[in-house]
């Protein structure tokens, strides 16, 4: 029987999103479950992934013999060639041979890569970055992910550790980042960075609509931030202006370093309010670029939303 279907997964710290693609690269079935990673071991998360795959096969009605391959992302440092998760901050995996475990379970090839790398790859092959050759991707979410396409190929660097420019240091005296350094882009421009700023301002007695959302170290949801901005909340607006200011600086640094034809912005924040963020970045970015380079670069918002990583998985399977 022909191998007609590919299963693609987006595995994060809180959820596992799965999709089945047919031979026309169309999604014919979706499923999302909580990953239940906190305080649990690699085997527990593995069980959730297996359950998602098994349920999708059963509920979609496809024949198991028609399954061609499975691919997944994971946040963190991934040995893409060997299919090993070396480290991930939000899942209990260290040097975890996920590809070996899944091949043994399902009897088909299994591929894995860094989440934002695959998000940028998905946009390059199927979304807003089609037709470009050198692409810098910024994906602000809870943290700040990066992805890089150079001369039409995903660039992962030595030991698959490249494109961590969320940890580009923009102010060595700046706020502490989760990586242990100070003043990283992530500490300013991620949801965590913005939440930290709002919490700091509230602790100084200022009012903010998001005060309860960020209390006790919590991180706001993108739709709550959008609502606060619509209400012209001063502290929330300051947090966004600060985030976009440092994104503009980081964008300029990457434009001067790589000379890409496209800088792409994706992730949950951009999906919720990308035009607002892009407008603020565009208002500043020119002052941080070499004048002769800036006109050769486009700045765009990703178009595939939550599906960008799933399409990146598909590109990985197909060797695109």
Backbone bond lengths (Angstrom), bond angles and torsions (degrees), N, CA, C in turn:
res aa  C-N    CA-C-N  psi(-1)  N-CA   C-N-CA  omega(-1)  CA-C   N-CA-C  phi
1 X - - - 1.464 - - 1.528 109.69 -
2 X 1.322 116.37 139.14 1.461 120.88 -176.57 1.527 110.92 -64.30
3 X 1.332 114.59 143.63 1.467 120.76 177.59 1.528 108.05 -84.21
4 X 1.317 117.64 98.78 1.459 121.86 -168.28 1.519 113.95 -103.72
5 X 1.326 118.51 -20.38 1.458 119.63 -168.29 1.526 112.55 -122.69
6 X 1.342 114.70 143.64 1.459 121.95 173.57 1.519 109.25 -121.73
7 X 1.322 116.25 138.38 1.461 121.62 177.08 1.521 108.58 -105.75
8 X 1.335 115.73 128.59 1.463 121.56 -177.99 1.525 109.36 -123.16
9 X 1.329 115.77 139.42 1.460 121.87 -173.48 1.521 111.43 -128.43
10 X 1.317 115.08 143.65 1.467 123.01 171.16 1.525 106.02 -116.41
11 X 1.330 116.18 103.07 1.463 121.72 -175.87 1.524 109.16 -102.38
12 X 1.323 116.70 118.16 1.454 121.22 178.97 1.514 111.53 -124.21
13 X 1.328 115.27 -174.18 1.453 120.05 -177.61 1.518 113.40 -69.82
14 X 1.339 117.71 -21.04 1.463 120.28 -177.20 1.520 114.21 -121.12
15 X 1.337 117.52 -16.67 1.462 118.33 -175.69 1.515 111.82 -148.56
16 X 1.344 114.97 158.20 1.463 122.46 168.97 1.522 106.15 -120.79
17 X 1.330 116.46 116.24 1.459 122.82 177.37 1.518 107.92 -104.66
18 X 1.327 116.55 127.71 1.462 120.72 -179.02 1.518 111.82 -123.68
19 X 1.335 115.54 152.30 1.461 120.84 176.88 1.520 109.08 -147.40
20 X 1.330 115.54 147.63 1.467 121.57 173.69 1.522 107.94 -108.31
21 X 1.328 115.95 127.13 1.455 122.92 176.75 1.528 109.24 -103.21
22 X 1.328 116.51 139.04 1.460 120.27 174.23 1.527 110.20 -89.57
23 X 1.329 116.13 -174.12 1.471 120.81 -176.22 1.524 112.86 -68.39
24 X 1.342 117.30 -14.23 1.465 121.56 176.67 1.530 112.19 -94.54
25 X 1.329 116.82 11.33 1.470 123.86 -178.67 1.521 111.37 62.58
26 X 1.328 116.78 33.39 1.455 123.11 176.74 1.526 109.52 -104.91
27 X 1.336 116.40 140.43 1.470 120.40 175.89 1.527 108.80 -78.66
28 X 1.330 115.81 121.97 1.466 120.14 -178.53 1.520 112.43 -109.41
29 X 1.345 116.75 -11.34 1.466 119.01 179.03 1.525 109.25 -158.11
30 X 1.340 116.09 142.30 1.469 121.77 178.93 1.523 110.16 -131.23
31 X 1.330 114.44 155.14 1.470 119.82 175.61 1.523 108.49 -157.32
32 X 1.331 116.57 140.00 1.465 121.06 176.47 1.521 108.91 -131.19
33 X 1.338 115.88 135.58 1.463 122.31 175.80 1.517 109.37 -137.84
34 X 1.309 117.17 154.79 1.455 121.09 174.33 1.530 109.40 -68.43
35 X 1.354 115.41 139.96 1.465 118.75 -178.47 1.520 112.51 -82.04
36 X 1.338 117.68 -19.56 1.465 122.08 176.68 1.521 111.83 52.69
37 X 1.336 115.92 45.92 1.466 119.14 -172.73 1.520 113.91 -82.76
38 X 1.337 117.15 -26.66 1.456 118.88 -171.00 1.521 111.40 -66.79
39 X 1.330 115.00 122.81 1.451 120.91 176.55 1.508 114.22 76.30
40 X 1.305 118.81 6.80 1.446 121.89 -179.27 1.515 110.21 -116.85
41 X 1.321 116.17 161.21 1.456 121.18 -176.43 1.512 113.02 -88.71
42 X 1.343 115.02 176.90 1.457 120.49 -177.70 1.520 111.68 -60.39
43 X 1.334 116.78 -34.12 1.460 120.11 -179.06 1.521 111.32 -64.69
44 X 1.338 117.29 -33.44 1.463 120.76 -178.78 1.531 111.01 -69.28
45 X 1.336 116.41 -43.49 1.461 119.69 177.12 1.522 109.62 -66.25
46 X 1.318 115.95 -38.61 1.463 120.72 177.21 1.524 110.69 -58.34
47 X 1.321 117.20 -38.74 1.463 120.92 178.77 1.525 111.12 -63.11
48 X 1.333 116.76 -41.08 1.460 120.18 178.15 1.525 110.34 -61.93
49 X 1.333 116.63 -44.52 1.471 121.02 179.31 1.527 110.24 -60.76
50 X 1.317 116.19 -46.52 1.470 120.77 179.04 1.527 110.35 -60.62
51 X 1.330 116.70 -43.56 1.465 120.19 179.66 1.527 111.73 -62.30
52 X 1.331 116.70 -39.61 1.468 120.44 178.14 1.527 110.12 -63.08
53 X 1.319 116.48 -46.47 1.470 120.41 -179.67 1.527 110.92 -62.57
54 X 1.334 115.66 -47.82 1.470 119.73 -178.38 1.531 111.51 -62.84
55 X 1.336 116.38 -41.96 1.461 119.44 -179.40 1.519 111.34 -66.78
56 X 1.339 117.13 -39.23 1.463 119.54 178.71 1.518 111.06 -63.68
57 X 1.332 116.87 -43.08 1.470 119.95 178.63 1.518 110.53 -60.56
58 X 1.344 115.67 -45.42 1.466 120.51 -177.88 1.523 111.99 -66.57
59 X 1.343 116.55 -51.10 1.461 120.22 -173.01 1.532 113.02 -73.11
60 X 1.332 117.27 -28.45 1.467 119.70 179.19 1.522 112.10 -78.67
61 X 1.327 116.13 -21.03 1.458 120.10 178.94 1.517 114.83 81.51
62 X 1.341 118.24 10.55 1.461 118.98 178.22 1.527 109.56 -75.43
63 X 1.324 115.85 153.79 1.459 121.28 176.96 1.527 108.73 -82.68
64 X 1.330 116.63 130.51 1.466 121.23 -178.54 1.532 111.66 -55.40
65 X 1.322 117.21 -31.97 1.467 120.78 -179.02 1.533 111.88 -69.51
66 X 1.344 117.53 -15.32 1.454 121.65 179.17 1.533 112.89 -89.58
67 X 1.327 116.97 0.17 1.457 121.27 -178.84 1.529 110.31 -76.79
68 X 1.328 116.35 125.00 1.463 121.97 -177.00 1.523 112.38 -89.26
69 X 1.339 116.74 -49.99 1.464 120.60 -176.78 1.517 109.44 -164.91
70 X 1.334 115.26 166.98 1.469 123.03 176.82 1.526 107.34 -129.02
71 X 1.326 116.38 142.28 1.464 120.74 175.16 1.516 109.44 -139.03
72 X 1.321 115.61 152.96 1.452 121.15 -178.87 1.517 110.51 -146.64
73 X 1.308 115.87 158.99 1.455 121.53 167.80 1.518 108.39 -105.52
74 X 1.319 115.28 169.38 1.464 122.96 166.60 1.520 106.79 -153.37
75 X 1.322 118.46 145.67 1.462 119.48 174.98 1.518 110.08 -72.58
76 X 1.329 117.40 147.05 1.459 120.22 176.50 1.507 113.18 110.99
77 X 1.330 115.48 -156.44 1.463 122.73 -175.15 1.521 108.83 -96.34
78 X 1.325 116.31 119.04 1.462 122.33 -174.27 1.517 109.81 -122.09
79 X 1.326 117.58 130.01 1.459 121.82 169.51 1.521 106.43 -83.99
80 X 1.331 114.87 92.10 1.461 120.83 -172.59 1.527 111.85 -64.45
81 X 1.329 117.28 -34.76 1.461 120.32 -177.48 1.524 112.26 -67.84
82 X 1.330 116.75 -37.90 1.473 120.51 -178.25 1.526 113.52 -97.95
83 X 1.328 116.50 -9.65 1.458 119.29 179.48 1.516 113.38 74.26
84 X 1.333 116.63 34.87 1.465 121.41 -176.99 1.530 109.78 -116.95
85 X 1.329 115.95 131.27 1.464 121.26 174.15 1.529 106.86 -85.92
86 X 1.333 116.38 108.44 1.468 120.60 -177.48 1.525 111.19 -75.81
87 X 1.327 116.25 -42.82 1.464 120.95 179.85 1.510 109.10 -159.86
88 X 1.312 116.39 139.26 1.455 120.45 172.06 1.517 108.75 -143.61
89 X 1.347 117.71 134.02 1.463 119.95 -173.48 1.517 114.36 -74.45
90 X 1.320 117.91 -22.62 1.467 120.45 -172.35 1.521 114.50 -112.07
91 X 1.322 116.66 2.84 1.459 121.64 177.95 1.527 108.84 -132.34
92 X 1.336 117.71 151.44 1.472 120.61 -175.70 1.528 112.29 -82.88
93 X 1.329 117.20 52.36 1.464 121.74 -177.72 1.521 110.85 -118.67
94 X 1.327 117.30 126.15 1.462 123.60 173.93 1.534 107.02 -135.61
95 X 1.348 116.05 120.59 1.472 121.08 -177.89 1.529 110.80 50.37
96 X 1.312 115.09 46.82 1.462 121.90 -172.91 1.528 110.26 -96.86
97 X 1.311 116.94 120.27 1.461 122.96 -178.75 1.525 109.51 -83.82
98 X 1.327 115.31 73.54 1.455 120.03 -178.08 1.523 111.52 -66.75
99 X 1.342 116.95 -36.41 1.467 119.57 -179.04 1.525 110.90 -63.25
100 X 1.334 116.72 -43.12 1.463 120.37 179.16 1.520 111.74 -62.39
101 X 1.340 116.03 -42.68 1.461 120.37 -179.15 1.525 111.52 -64.62
102 X 1.317 116.51 -40.98 1.466 120.22 -177.02 1.535 112.32 -76.80
103 X 1.317 116.41 -35.24 1.478 118.46 175.56 1.525 110.39 -62.56
104 X 1.314 115.30 -40.47 1.471 120.20 179.54 1.523 110.66 -64.09
105 X 1.316 116.18 -38.72 1.465 120.59 -176.43 1.526 112.23 -74.08
106 X 1.366 117.39 -43.53 1.465 119.67 -170.95 1.523 114.59 -108.94
107 X 1.323 117.56 -11.10 1.455 120.41 175.09 1.513 115.64 69.65
108 X 1.352 116.43 22.36 1.472 120.76 176.68 1.532 108.22 -132.10
109 X 1.341 118.08 161.88 1.469 120.07 177.55 1.527 111.43 -57.44
110 X 1.328 116.02 144.03 1.471 121.86 178.84 1.518 108.28 -131.04
111 X 1.338 116.48 131.23 1.464 122.49 -177.97 1.528 108.86 -121.32
112 X 1.326 116.38 149.13 1.460 120.16 178.17 1.526 109.66 -145.90
113 X 1.348 115.95 144.73 1.458 120.93 178.27 1.517 110.44 -151.28
114 X 1.323 116.34 170.08 1.463 121.89 177.14 1.524 110.28 -62.39
115 X 1.332 116.79 142.04 1.459 120.73 -172.38 1.528 113.92 -60.44
116 X 1.332 117.68 -49.18 1.466 118.53 -177.20 1.523 111.40 -75.84
117 X 1.333 118.12 -33.81 1.465 119.66 171.61 1.528 110.25 -52.53
118 X 1.329 115.82 -46.51 1.461 120.09 -178.40 1.532 111.14 -72.37
119 X 1.335 117.33 -31.95 1.458 119.57 175.96 1.519 111.47 -62.40
120 X 1.343 116.34 -43.90 1.465 120.48 177.85 1.527 110.32 -67.30
121 X 1.335 117.12 -40.39 1.466 120.85 177.82 1.527 110.52 -62.00
122 X 1.334 117.18 -41.21 1.462 120.78 178.32 1.515 112.39 -61.68
123 X 1.338 116.12 -42.01 1.465 120.03 177.65 1.520 111.38 -67.97
124 X 1.336 116.53 -33.26 1.473 121.16 179.85 1.527 111.50 -68.53
125 X 1.309 116.68 -39.62 1.462 120.19 -176.60 1.528 113.55 -89.14
126 X 1.346 116.87 -29.63 1.465 118.80 -172.34 1.524 114.74 -131.40
127 X 1.341 119.10 -6.86 1.459 120.37 -171.83 1.511 114.95 -125.77
128 X 1.333 115.53 -137.97 1.462 122.19 -170.76 1.515 114.22 -68.84
129 X 1.331 118.25 -17.52 1.467 121.41 -176.75 1.528 113.21 -97.59
130 X 1.321 117.63 9.01 1.461 120.04 177.83 1.527 110.33 -62.45
131 X 1.336 115.23 137.32 1.456 120.26 176.68 1.517 114.24 92.59
132 X 1.326 117.84 -8.25 1.464 121.49 176.92 1.528 108.92 -97.88
133 X 1.328 117.15 159.88 1.474 120.66 -176.57 1.520 113.70 -114.95
134 X 1.326 116.48 -28.41 1.464 120.98 -178.79 1.518 108.10 -130.02
135 X 1.326 115.89 113.39 1.466 121.19 -168.37 1.525 110.10 -131.06
136 X 1.319 115.01 129.58 1.463 122.28 170.97 1.523 107.22 -104.92
137 X 1.329 116.99 124.62 1.456 121.17 -179.52 1.512 111.84 -113.74
138 X 1.335 116.59 124.70 1.467 122.72 171.19 1.528 107.61 -108.62
139 X 1.335 117.35 124.73 1.458 121.25 179.30 1.528 109.40 -123.16
140 X 1.345 117.92 84.96 1.462 119.21 177.45 1.519 111.62 -73.95
141 X 1.307 115.31 127.67 1.455 122.30 175.28 1.513 107.14 -142.40
142 X 1.327 116.78 -134.48 1.460 119.43 173.20 1.521 109.34 -56.82
143 X 1.341 116.28 -43.51 1.458 122.83 171.23 1.518 109.49 -110.95
144 X 1.331 116.29 -152.30 1.467 120.53 178.50 1.519 108.62 -133.81
145 X 1.319 116.41 104.93 1.452 120.53 -179.65 1.519 111.94 -93.97
146 X 1.324 115.60 156.33 1.457 121.29 177.64 1.511 111.45 -133.21
147 X 1.310 115.81 153.09 1.451 122.01 175.11 1.510 109.14 -147.03
148 X 1.323 116.52 150.87 1.457 120.59 -171.66 1.525 110.57 -140.83
149 X 1.324 116.38 124.26 1.457 123.16 171.73 1.524 107.08 -108.91
150 X 1.325 118.15 122.02 1.453 122.25 178.37 1.517 109.34 -121.12
151 X 1.332 116.22 126.49 1.458 122.55 -179.72 1.529 111.44 49.50
152 X 1.344 115.38 42.03 1.460 120.90 174.58 1.506 115.97 80.51
153 X 1.330 117.81 9.30 1.466 120.71 -179.49 1.519 110.87 -131.16
154 X 1.332 115.85 143.04 1.454 120.66 175.26 1.519 109.35 -62.99
155 X 1.341 116.04 124.69 1.462 120.60 -179.11 1.522 108.78 -101.20
156 X 1.340 116.60 118.48 1.463 121.03 -178.67 1.519 112.99 -112.03
157 X 1.350 117.66 -9.74 1.455 120.46 174.05 1.507 114.74 72.21
158 X 1.313 115.52 -173.03 1.459 122.28 -179.87 1.528 110.19 -62.85
159 X 1.321 116.62 124.20 1.465 123.77 178.84 1.533 112.20 56.52
160 X 1.328 116.28 30.08 1.476 122.74 174.84 1.525 112.70 59.65
161 X 1.340 116.78 37.38 1.463 120.52 -176.13 1.529 113.32 -113.94
162 X 1.321 117.56 14.40 1.473 120.70 -175.31 1.524 112.27 -78.89
163 X 1.334 114.50 170.18 1.472 125.35 171.61 1.526 113.48 67.74
164 X 1.321 117.48 26.37 1.473 119.90 174.51 1.530 109.20 -86.67
165 X 1.329 116.84 50.87 1.452 117.63 -177.05 1.509 113.56 -82.32
166 X 1.316 118.20 6.36 1.452 120.75 163.56 1.522 110.32 -64.38
167 X 1.343 115.32 -17.37 1.462 120.57 -179.83 1.523 111.45 -110.81
168 X 1.330 115.01 23.97 1.458 121.33 166.04 1.532 107.50 -66.79
169 X 1.323 117.66 124.34 1.461 120.64 -177.30 1.523 109.46 -83.97
170 X 1.321 115.69 119.38 1.457 122.20 -177.40 1.524 112.47 -105.95
171 X 1.319 116.47 -18.35 1.462 121.55 176.95 1.528 108.14 -153.77
172 X 1.346 118.72 101.57 1.466 120.71 -176.23 1.523 113.55 -63.91
173 X 1.332 117.16 -13.61 1.469 120.92 175.33 1.526 111.22 -100.96
174 X 1.327 117.11 10.22 1.458 121.77 -174.18 1.513 113.63 -80.64
175 X 1.338 116.84 -169.90 1.463 121.36 -176.26 1.528 112.18 -65.64
176 X 1.326 115.09 152.28 1.457 121.37 179.25 1.528 110.24 -68.57
177 X 1.320 116.12 134.11 1.467 122.24 178.14 1.531 109.17 -100.47
178 X 1.306 116.33 159.52 1.457 121.17 178.44 1.514 113.65 -62.22
179 X 1.344 117.31 -19.32 1.466 120.68 179.87 1.526 111.62 -80.17
180 X 1.347 116.85 -9.33 1.459 120.62 -179.48 1.519 114.37 103.14
181 X 1.336 117.22 -15.01 1.459 121.30 177.11 1.533 109.89 -88.52
182 X 1.321 115.42 173.01 1.452 120.28 176.44 1.533 110.27 -114.54
183 X 1.335 114.90 144.52 1.458 120.61 172.33 1.506 115.63 74.86
184 X 1.332 117.94 23.42 1.468 120.17 175.54 1.529 110.32 -70.12
185 X 1.322 116.21 155.67 1.460 121.32 174.23 1.527 110.33 -51.66
186 X 1.325 117.44 -42.95 1.463 121.56 -178.84 1.524 111.61 -59.39
187 X 1.329 117.49 -35.50 1.464 121.25 -178.58 1.527 112.43 -69.58
188 X 1.318 117.39 -17.63 1.460 122.30 178.39 1.526 112.92 -103.42
189 X 1.330 117.67 -43.22 1.462 121.50 -161.20 1.518 115.38 -112.11
190 X 1.318 118.95 -0.88 1.463 121.33 175.41 1.528 109.87 -88.32
191 X 1.319 116.76 171.06 1.467 119.99 175.04 1.523 110.32 -61.77
192 X 1.315 116.63 -36.39 1.461 119.27 177.40 1.527 110.51 -64.90
193 X 1.336 116.85 -45.15 1.457 120.68 179.37 1.514 112.26 -60.82
194 X 1.332 116.37 -43.20 1.457 120.28 178.81 1.527 111.51 -68.28
195 X 1.332 116.27 -38.52 1.475 120.02 177.48 1.520 110.88 -63.43
196 X 1.337 116.53 -41.09 1.469 120.46 178.08 1.526 110.73 -60.86
197 X 1.335 116.58 -41.82 1.465 120.46 179.72 1.529 110.77 -63.89
198 X 1.324 116.38 -46.08 1.467 120.28 -179.95 1.527 110.38 -61.80
199 X 1.322 116.67 -43.88 1.471 120.89 179.80 1.532 110.71 -61.72
200 X 1.325 116.53 -39.84 1.463 121.18 178.42 1.526 110.81 -62.21
201 X 1.326 116.25 -44.66 1.464 120.39 -178.90 1.528 111.54 -67.27
202 X 1.327 117.14 -38.37 1.469 121.06 177.54 1.526 110.05 -64.24
203 X 1.343 116.71 -37.84 1.473 120.35 179.06 1.524 111.95 -64.56
204 X 1.331 116.26 -18.95 1.467 121.47 178.08 1.533 112.29 -91.91
205 X 1.334 114.93 6.01 1.454 119.33 175.43 1.512 115.78 97.09
206 X 1.322 117.89 4.32 1.457 120.28 179.58 1.527 110.30 -84.16
207 X 1.314 116.22 151.69 1.461 121.06 179.62 1.527 110.31 -92.77
208 X 1.340 114.75 145.95 1.472 120.91 177.51 1.515 109.36 -155.59
209 X 1.307 116.84 138.61 1.464 121.56 178.95 1.524 112.41 -61.80
210 X 1.328 116.70 -21.65 1.466 120.81 -176.55 1.528 112.82 -97.65
211 X 1.323 117.30 10.37 1.469 120.68 -175.55 1.534 111.96 -55.56
212 X 1.316 116.65 -47.07 1.468 119.48 -179.46 1.531 111.42 -69.88
213 X 1.315 116.95 -32.05 1.466 120.99 -177.78 1.520 112.52 -68.08
214 X 1.336 116.95 -27.17 1.470 120.14 -177.10 1.527 112.18 -107.71
215 X 1.332 117.51 5.06 1.464 120.63 -178.55 1.519 111.22 -63.08
216 X 1.328 115.54 148.34 1.476 122.57 175.86 1.526 113.04 57.24
217 X 1.332 116.49 35.58 1.458 120.88 175.74 1.507 115.40 82.45
218 X 1.328 117.93 6.98 1.466 120.77 -178.97 1.532 110.49 -73.53
219 X 1.337 115.00 165.93 1.465 122.14 -179.24 1.526 108.59 -120.40
220 X 1.321 116.33 131.72 1.462 120.51 -178.49 1.526 111.58 -64.59
221 X 1.318 115.73 159.53 1.461 121.67 172.25 1.525 108.27 -91.43
222 X 1.337 115.54 149.38 1.469 120.21 -174.58 1.520 112.10 -58.19
223 X 1.323 117.75 -38.83 1.471 119.52 -178.18 1.526 111.57 -67.81
224 X 1.332 117.37 -28.94 1.468 120.16 176.55 1.532 109.97 -70.56
225 X 1.336 116.71 -40.16 1.459 120.13 176.85 1.529 110.26 -62.17
226 X 1.316 116.66 -43.23 1.461 121.24 179.91 1.530 110.40 -59.27
227 X 1.317 116.62 -41.18 1.466 121.46 179.41 1.526 111.02 -65.63
228 X 1.338 116.65 -41.21 1.465 120.78 179.40 1.525 111.18 -65.29
229 X 1.321 116.75 -38.82 1.464 120.28 178.59 1.527 110.87 -66.79
230 X 1.321 116.61 -39.39 1.472 120.61 178.74 1.524 110.63 -62.83
231 X 1.338 116.05 -30.84 1.465 121.40 179.34 1.530 111.76 -86.43
232 X 1.334 116.60 4.27 1.473 122.82 179.42 1.524 112.44 59.52
233 X 1.338 115.07 37.95 1.460 120.07 175.35 1.530 108.83 -63.18
234 X 1.333 117.01 124.48 1.456 121.19 -171.04 1.526 112.34 -67.14
235 X 1.339 118.13 -45.06 1.464 120.96 -177.47 1.530 110.61 -68.42
236 X 1.331 117.60 -42.22 1.462 120.62 177.97 1.525 110.40 -62.06
237 X 1.344 116.17 -40.87 1.466 120.36 178.70 1.523 110.85 -63.46
238 X 1.331 116.63 -41.90 1.462 120.23 176.66 1.520 111.44 -60.19
239 X 1.338 117.01 -42.14 1.467 121.01 -179.92 1.522 111.06 -61.26
240 X 1.337 116.07 -41.83 1.463 120.53 179.56 1.524 110.97 -69.82
241 X 1.330 117.22 -43.66 1.470 120.26 178.63 1.533 110.26 -59.02
242 X 1.323 116.23 -42.34 1.467 121.56 178.73 1.530 110.50 -64.19
243 X 1.332 117.09 -44.39 1.461 121.55 179.22 1.527 111.07 -60.64
244 X 1.321 116.74 -45.52 1.463 120.68 -178.15 1.526 111.71 -70.56
245 X 1.319 116.90 -33.15 1.469 121.12 176.23 1.528 109.92 -58.47
246 X 1.322 116.00 -48.90 1.471 118.63 -178.02 1.527 112.15 -74.88
247 X 1.331 117.55 -28.69 1.466 119.78 172.18 1.520 110.55 -64.65
248 X 1.327 116.95 -37.71 1.472 120.76 177.23 1.527 110.61 -64.20
249 X 1.329 117.39 -42.25 1.470 120.70 177.58 1.524 110.35 -62.68
250 X 1.334 116.54 -47.77 1.463 120.57 -179.82 1.521 110.99 -62.64
251 X 1.326 116.76 -39.42 1.466 121.12 177.14 1.520 110.50 -60.70
252 X 1.319 116.33 -46.38 1.464 120.13 178.01 1.520 112.07 -60.01
253 X 1.329 116.78 -41.48 1.463 120.45 178.22 1.526 111.50 -61.15
254 X 1.339 115.90 -42.75 1.463 119.11 -178.95 1.523 111.54 -72.16
255 X 1.333 117.31 -34.56 1.468 120.22 176.31 1.527 109.88 -63.42
256 X 1.323 117.21 -44.24 1.460 120.96 179.93 1.529 112.20 -68.04
257 X 1.329 116.81 -30.21 1.469 121.08 -176.73 1.521 112.27 -83.37
258 X 1.335 116.92 -43.92 1.466 121.80 -171.42 1.519 112.44 -100.54
259 X 1.326 118.44 -29.98 1.461 123.93 -169.41 1.529 110.56 52.30
260 X 1.348 116.45 58.65 1.467 119.55 -179.84 1.516 111.22 -75.63
261 X 1.329 116.45 166.30 1.457 118.03 170.49 1.530 111.05 -91.23
262 X 1.352 116.83 -12.86 1.462 120.19 -179.62 1.523 110.36 -147.64
263 X 1.336 115.11 136.34 1.464 122.02 164.67 1.522 106.15 -111.40
264 X 1.325 115.75 124.78 1.461 122.38 -172.64 1.525 109.50 -115.79
265 X 1.339 116.07 135.04 1.467 121.21 179.11 1.525 108.99 -116.48
266 X 1.327 116.21 124.25 1.457 120.62 -179.57 1.511 111.08 -135.72
267 X 1.326 115.71 -168.36 1.455 120.94 -179.04 1.513 112.02 97.88
268 X 1.340 115.29 174.80 1.453 121.29 -173.43 1.510 114.66 -62.42
269 X 1.335 117.40 -39.10 1.463 120.18 179.63 1.521 110.45 -63.39
270 X 1.326 116.18 -44.34 1.463 120.03 -178.32 1.524 111.34 -68.72
271 X 1.325 116.42 -33.53 1.460 118.66 177.61 1.534 110.51 -65.70
272 X 1.346 115.99 -35.47 1.460 120.26 -176.97 1.523 112.82 -80.31
273 X 1.336 117.86 -37.95 1.471 120.27 -174.29 1.514 111.54 -150.96
274 X 1.330 115.78 43.16 1.453 121.14 -174.66 1.514 114.79 -61.16
275 X 1.326 117.94 -40.13 1.461 119.92 -177.62 1.521 111.15 -63.20
276 X 1.331 117.21 -38.39 1.454 121.32 177.37 1.523 110.76 -63.31
277 X 1.325 116.75 -49.18 1.464 121.30 -179.69 1.526 110.89 -63.70
278 X 1.328 116.34 -44.33 1.463 119.62 -178.52 1.523 110.72 -62.84
279 X 1.312 116.78 -40.13 1.461 120.06 178.56 1.518 112.41 -60.42
280 X 1.322 116.65 -41.64 1.466 121.02 179.15 1.529 110.88 -68.58
281 X 1.326 117.59 -37.74 1.471 121.18 177.86 1.527 110.01 -66.08
282 X 1.330 116.20 -45.81 1.467 120.43 -179.66 1.526 112.23 -62.16
283 X 1.327 116.52 -30.36 1.465 120.40 -179.34 1.524 112.25 -67.91
284 X 1.329 116.88 -19.98 1.459 120.48 -175.18 1.524 115.11 -117.12
285 X 1.319 117.73 -25.82 1.462 120.48 -164.07 1.526 113.84 -61.38
286 X 1.316 118.11 -31.61 1.469 120.46 -176.06 1.527 112.68 -58.79
287 X 1.328 116.94 -33.36 1.463 119.45 -176.71 1.538 112.30 -71.14
288 X 1.360 117.05 -11.71 1.461 120.73 -178.85 1.532 112.56 -108.44
289 X 1.334 117.15 6.33 1.464 121.66 -177.85 1.528 111.17 -113.21
290 X 1.321 115.77 149.62 1.455 120.24 168.99 1.530 107.18 -65.24
291 X 1.327 118.55 125.67 1.475 120.78 -173.14 1.520 114.64 -54.22
292 X 1.327 117.75 -35.79 1.460 119.78 -177.39 1.530 112.60 -74.52
293 X 1.338 117.95 -16.89 1.473 121.10 -179.82 1.523 111.24 -92.28
294 X 1.321 117.31 -40.32 1.464 121.60 -171.09 1.538 114.06 -52.53
295 X 1.342 120.81 -42.57 1.472 119.10 -177.55 1.527 114.08 -66.32
296 X 1.320 118.22 -14.30 1.462 120.96 -177.99 1.524 112.58 -91.24
297 X 1.331 116.98 2.36 1.469 121.69 -174.46 1.527 110.23 -118.74
298 X 1.336 116.39 132.91 1.464 121.39 172.55 1.525 109.65 -99.29
299 X 1.323 116.59 148.74 1.455 122.83 174.34 1.527 107.74 -118.64
300 X 1.338 116.67 124.90 1.462 120.98 -174.43 1.523 111.03 -139.70
301 X 1.322 114.86 163.37 1.464 122.24 174.45 1.523 108.60 -98.87
302 X 1.333 116.87 140.05 1.461 121.93 177.41 1.526 109.99 -59.97
303 X 1.329 116.40 151.13 1.465 120.28 -173.13 1.528 114.66 -110.29
304 X 1.331 117.91 -12.81 1.460 119.85 -172.24 1.529 113.97 -95.00
305 X 1.329 117.79 -6.28 1.463 120.54 178.26 1.518 112.20 58.20
306 X 1.329 115.91 -135.85 1.465 121.62 179.94 1.522 112.61 -60.50
307 X 1.326 116.76 -20.76 1.465 119.92 -175.63 1.533 113.53 -82.95
308 X 1.327 118.60 -7.27 1.469 119.53 -175.64 1.524 111.42 -58.99
309 X 1.337 117.08 -42.31 1.466 119.94 179.86 1.522 110.62 -68.81
310 X 1.320 117.23 -38.99 1.469 119.87 178.93 1.528 110.68 -61.15
311 X 1.328 116.51 -41.26 1.465 119.49 177.43 1.528 111.32 -70.60
312 X 1.338 116.77 -30.20 1.461 119.63 173.00 1.519 111.77 -64.72
313 X 1.338 116.58 -40.35 1.470 121.17 173.19 1.526 110.52 -55.95
314 X 1.335 114.77 -46.46 1.462 119.71 -178.73 1.516 111.32 -61.58
315 X 1.336 116.17 -41.90 1.468 119.79 177.59 1.527 110.90 -62.38
316 X 1.315 117.06 -36.70 1.466 121.63 178.02 1.532 110.55 -63.49
317 X 1.328 115.82 -44.93 1.468 120.60 178.31 1.523 111.65 -60.05
318 X 1.343 114.89 -43.20 1.464 120.57 -174.40 1.514 113.15 -84.44
319 X 1.339 117.10 -1.63 1.445 120.76 179.47 1.513 113.60 66.29
320 X 1.331 116.13 31.25 1.470 120.84 -177.75 1.525 111.48 -80.26
